[in-house]
């Protein structure tokens, strides 16, 4: 007996059967899908593996082989499908009722990194997608809101500096957002960094922005401004309580305060509220803290829940029921010159900001 015959005889002796069942073949070569039939334990040899010739299959071969397997059932395909549907739906969301007059929000918090600019642009984008006409005024010299809305803000671009320092009319510095219909922007450039020094000697320097807004024909109620009026104006402030922020507080009627769900976010809140009281007493009696938005919320931690409860116990109904979760998509969007509302409409961050926008609108209607 030759060596080959001896090996074949040994294989037969230690094997449970003379032939290889389809289940024991490589999944790409067998007649049956590996999950279509149950493999009996007695059909599998535990001692000696069966020699099988393996053949690499292409994706097309696998698709033809797996007739019972639908690609749409994979988690990745379902996620892609949901994202596409959300993107299409974001362009055709049913409109919500417009307010009877322009609502001007000041988005301020002197602590940086709490999601102030992110909340400004995403709430504004959400309202625009809901059929509202929105204006975003970037008062931060860094120009982050302008970046997120795909608006040029290189040095020399007409924007908030010209509006405040040179007295340029608001209509001359407004730019429509290329990404979102119904959303207009007044960009900020690095020139704005010197505006506070240049405004020191100007008469009524705290009311420059208020004067510019009141002079524009699209600011007002349905009777004075008509159907072409802006429904919402959001003023994105720098992370400080300087003259730029004071201008915003004088020009606005409602204050939106984003609060990060961490302990440090609460420390500087008292100083901001003292500034608001000062402005209300001397410059703008109509200013009210109307909206508190909890951002970067992580429901897995006790700290986030504790901070949210503390904020709610102090501000009550002013705190939105919608919390904005931590989201990588929200952070990625500005690098593509977009808000998360257009970058990934189906993400948790986008859906949360959309719900926050609805809540802000409904609170205004209930007044």
C-alpha positions in Angstrom: 0.0 0.0 0.0 1.4 3.4 -0.9 1.8 6.3 1.5 -1.1 8.1 -0.2 -3.4 5.1 0.1 -2.5 4.8 3.8 -3.3 8.5 4.4 -6.7 8.1 2.6 -7.5 5.0 4.6 -6.6 6.8 7.9 -8.8 9.7 6.9 -11.7 7.4 6.3 -11.1 5.5 9.5 -11.2 8.7 11.7 -14.0 10.4 9.7 -17.6 9.9 10.7 -18.6 9.5 7.0 -17.2 8.9 3.6 -18.4 12.1 2.1 -18.2 15.7 3.2 -21.6 17.3 4.0 -22.5 20.7 2.5 -22.4 22.2 6.0 -18.8 21.3 6.4 -17.7 23.0 3.2 -16.5 26.6 3.1 -19.5 28.9 3.3 -18.6 30.4 -0.1 -18.5 27.0 -1.8 -21.4 25.1 -0.3 -24.8 24.8 -1.9 -26.6 26.0 1.3 -26.2 29.2 3.2 -24.4 28.4 6.5 -27.4 29.7 8.5 -30.1 28.0 6.4 -29.6 24.5 7.9 -28.7 23.4 11.4 -25.4 21.5 11.6 -25.8 18.3 13.6 -23.0 17.8 16.1 -22.5 14.2 15.0 -21.9 15.4 11.4 -18.8 17.3 12.4 -15.5 15.5 12.9 -13.7 16.7 16.1 -10.5 14.8 15.4 -9.4 15.4 11.8 -10.3 18.5 9.8 -11.6 17.8 6.3 -9.3 18.9 3.5 -11.2 21.5 1.4 -10.1 23.6 -1.5 -10.9 27.2 -0.6 -11.8 29.6 -3.3 -12.1 33.3 -2.9 -15.4 34.8 -4.1 -16.1 38.3 -5.4 -18.9 40.4 -4.0 -21.0 39.7 -7.1 -20.5 36.0 -6.6 -21.6 36.3 -3.0 -24.7 38.3 -3.9 -25.7 35.7 -6.5 -25.0 32.9 -4.1 -27.0 34.4 -1.2 -30.4 34.6 -2.7 -32.1 34.6 0.7 -30.1 37.4 2.1 -31.3 41.0 1.6 -28.7 43.8 1.6 -31.3 46.2 3.0 -31.4 44.2 6.2 -27.9 45.0 7.3 -27.4 47.6 10.0 -25.2 49.7 7.8 -27.7 49.7 5.0 -30.6 50.6 7.3 -28.5 53.5 8.8 -27.7 54.8 5.3 -31.4 54.5 4.3 -32.5 56.4 7.4 -29.9 59.1 6.7 -31.1 59.5 3.1 -34.7 59.7 4.2 -33.9 62.2 6.9 -32.0 64.3 4.4 -34.8 64.3 2.0 -37.3 64.9 4.7 -35.4 67.9 6.0 -36.0 69.7 2.7 -39.8 69.1 2.9 -40.7 69.4 6.6 -44.2 70.8 7.2 -44.1 74.5 8.1 -45.0 75.6 11.6 -47.0 78.8 12.3 -45.1 82.0 12.0 -45.0 84.4 15.0 -46.9 87.6 14.7 -43.8 89.7 15.1 -40.0 89.3 14.8 -38.6 87.5 17.9 -35.0 88.6 18.7 -32.9 86.2 20.7 -29.5 86.9 22.3 -27.5 83.8 22.6 -25.0 84.5 25.4 -22.8 82.8 28.0 -19.5 84.3 29.0 -18.1 80.8 29.6 -16.6 79.4 26.4 -17.1 75.9 25.1 -20.7 75.5 26.2 -22.2 75.1 22.7 -23.2 78.7 22.3 -22.4 79.2 18.6 -23.3 75.6 17.8 -26.7 76.1 19.3 -27.2 79.4 17.5 -26.6 78.1 14.1 -28.4 74.7 14.5 -31.5 76.2 16.2 -31.6 78.8 13.5 -31.2 76.2 10.7 -33.9 74.1 12.3 -36.4 76.9 12.3 -35.5 77.7 8.7 -36.2 74.1 7.8 -39.6 74.5 9.5 -40.6 77.3 7.2 -39.4 80.3 9.3 -37.4 83.3 8.0 -34.3 83.6 10.1 -31.5 86.0 10.5 -28.2 85.1 12.3 -26.0 88.0 13.4 -22.5 86.9 14.2 -21.0 89.2 16.9 -18.0 87.0 17.7 -14.8 88.1 16.1 -13.8 84.5 15.6 -16.6 84.2 13.1 -17.5 80.6 14.0 -21.1 81.1 13.2 -20.2 82.4 9.7 -18.0 79.4 9.1 -20.8 76.9 10.1 -23.2 78.6 7.7 -20.7 78.7 4.7 -20.4 82.5 4.7 -17.1 84.1 3.8 -15.7 86.2 6.6 -12.1 87.0 5.6 -10.8 90.4 6.7 -12.5 93.2 4.8 -15.8 91.4 4.2 -18.7 93.7 5.1 -20.3 92.5 8.3 -21.0 93.3 11.9 -17.9 95.6 12.2 -19.2 97.9 9.5 -22.7 97.7 11.0 -21.6 98.8 14.5 -18.6 101.0 13.8 -19.3 102.6 10.4 -23.1 102.7 10.7 -23.5 100.7 7.5 -27.2 99.8 7.0 -28.2 96.2 7.9 -29.4 95.4 4.4 -26.0 96.1 3.0 -24.3 93.4 5.1 -26.8 90.6 5.0 -25.9 87.5 3.1 -28.2 84.5 2.3 -27.0 81.1 3.5 -26.1 78.9 0.4 -27.1 75.8 2.3 -30.4 76.6 3.9 -33.2 78.6 2.1 -34.8 81.2 4.3 -31.7 81.7 6.5 -29.7 85.0 6.2 -26.4 85.9 7.9 -24.5 89.0 8.9 -20.9 87.7 9.1 -18.2 88.6 11.6 -14.5 89.2 10.7 -11.4 89.7 12.7 -11.9 93.4 12.4 -14.6 93.1 15.0 -11.9 92.4 17.6 -11.1 96.1 17.7 -14.7 97.3 17.7 -15.0 97.6 21.5 -12.1 100.0 21.6 -13.3 102.1 18.7 -16.8 102.4 20.1 -15.7 103.7 23.5 -15.9 107.3 22.4 -19.1 106.9 20.4 -22.3 108.4 21.7 -25.0 105.8 22.7 -22.5 103.0 21.9 -24.6 100.4 23.7 -27.5 100.9 21.3 -25.8 100.7 17.9 -27.1 97.3 17.1 -30.6 98.1 18.3 -30.7 101.1 16.1 -29.6 99.1 13.1 -32.3 96.5 13.6 -35.1 98.9 14.2 -34.3 100.8 11.0 -34.6 97.7 8.8 -38.0 97.1 7.1 -38.0 93.3 7.7 -37.9 93.7 11.5 -41.3 94.2 13.1 -44.8 92.8 13.2 -47.1 91.6 10.4 -48.6 95.0 10.0 -45.4 97.1 9.8 -43.0 94.6 8.2 -45.4 92.5 6.2 -45.0 88.9 5.0 -41.4 89.4 4.1 -40.4 90.0 7.8 -37.8 87.9 9.6 -39.5 85.7 12.1 -36.5 85.1 14.2 -33.2 86.9 14.8 -30.4 85.1 16.6 -27.4 87.2 17.8 -24.4 85.1 18.6 -22.3 86.8 21.2 -18.6 86.4 22.1 -17.7 84.5 25.3 -17.4 87.7 27.3 -19.5 90.5 28.8 -17.9 93.3 26.9 -19.5 96.0 24.8 -20.4 93.7 21.9 -22.5 91.5 24.3 -24.0 94.6 25.8 -25.1 95.7 22.4 -26.7 92.4 21.8 -28.5 92.5 25.2 -29.9 96.0 24.4 -31.0 94.9 20.9 -32.7 91.7 21.9 -35.9 90.9 23.7 -35.2 87.3 24.7 -32.1 85.7 26.1 -31.2 82.1 25.2 -28.5 80.7 27.5 -26.8 77.4 26.5 -25.5 75.6 29.6 -23.2 72.6 29.3 -24.2 69.7 31.5 -21.1 70.0 33.7 -20.4 71.7 37.0 -18.1 74.5 35.7 -20.9 75.7 33.4 -22.9 76.9 36.5 -20.1 78.9 38.1 -20.2 81.9 35.7 -24.0 81.9 35.3 -24.5 84.3 38.2 -22.4 87.0 36.7 -24.3 86.8 33.4 -27.6 87.2 35.2 -26.3 90.2 37.1 -25.4 91.8 33.8 -28.8 91.0 32.4 -30.4 92.7 35.5 -28.2 95.8 34.9 -29.2 96.0 31.3 -32.8 95.5 32.1 -32.7 98.3 34.7 -30.9 100.9 32.7 -31.0 100.1 28.9 -33.6 97.5 27.9 -36.5 96.8 30.2 -38.0 94.3 27.8 -35.1 91.9 28.0 -36.1 88.5 29.5 -34.4 85.2 30.1 -36.8 83.1 28.1 -34.8 80.0 27.2 -32.3 77.7 28.8 -30.8 75.0 26.6 -28.9 72.1 28.2 -26.1 71.0 25.9 -23.5 68.2 25.7 -25.8 66.1 27.8 -24.5 62.6 28.6 -27.3 60.5 30.1 -24.9 57.8 31.2 -23.4 60.1 33.9 -24.9 61.2 37.2 -23.1 64.5 36.9 -25.0 65.5 33.8 -28.4 64.5 35.3 -27.5 66.4 38.5 -26.6 69.6 36.6 -29.7 69.4 34.5 -31.9 69.0 37.6 -30.2 71.9 39.4 -30.7 74.1 36.4 -34.4 73.1 36.1 -35.0 73.7 39.8 -33.6 77.2 39.5 -35.1 78.3 36.1 -38.3 76.1 35.9 -40.2 76.3 32.7 -37.5 78.4 31.0 -35.5 75.2 30.6 -36.3 73.4 27.4 -37.4 69.8 27.8 -35.1 68.9 24.9 -31.5 68.3 26.0 -28.8 68.3 23.3 -26.6 65.1 23.6 -22.9 64.9 23.0 -22.5 64.1 19.3 -19.5 63.7 17.1 -21.6 64.7 14.1 -22.4 68.1 15.7 -18.7 68.7 16.1 -17.8 67.5 12.6 -20.3 69.6 10.7 -18.5 73.1 10.9 -15.4 71.6 9.3 -17.5 71.0 6.2 -19.1 74.5 6.4 -22.4 73.1 7.5 -24.7 72.8 10.4 -25.5 69.3 11.6 -29.0 69.9 10.3 -27.7 69.6 6.7 -24.5 67.5 7.4 -26.3 64.6 9.0 -30.1 65.3 9.4 -30.7 61.8 10.9 -28.2 62.1 13.7 -29.3 62.4 17.3 -27.8 65.9 17.5 -29.7 67.1 14.5 -33.0 65.6 15.6 -32.5 67.1 19.1 -31.8 70.6 17.7 -34.9 70.3 15.5 -37.0 69.4 18.5 -35.5 72.3 20.5 -36.4 74.7 17.6 -40.0 73.4 17.6 -40.2 73.9 21.4 -38.9 77.4 21.2 -41.5 78.2 18.5 -44.3 76.7 20.5 -43.3 78.5 23.7 -43.5 81.8 21.8 -47.0 80.9 20.5 -48.3 80.1 24.0 -47.4 83.6 25.3 
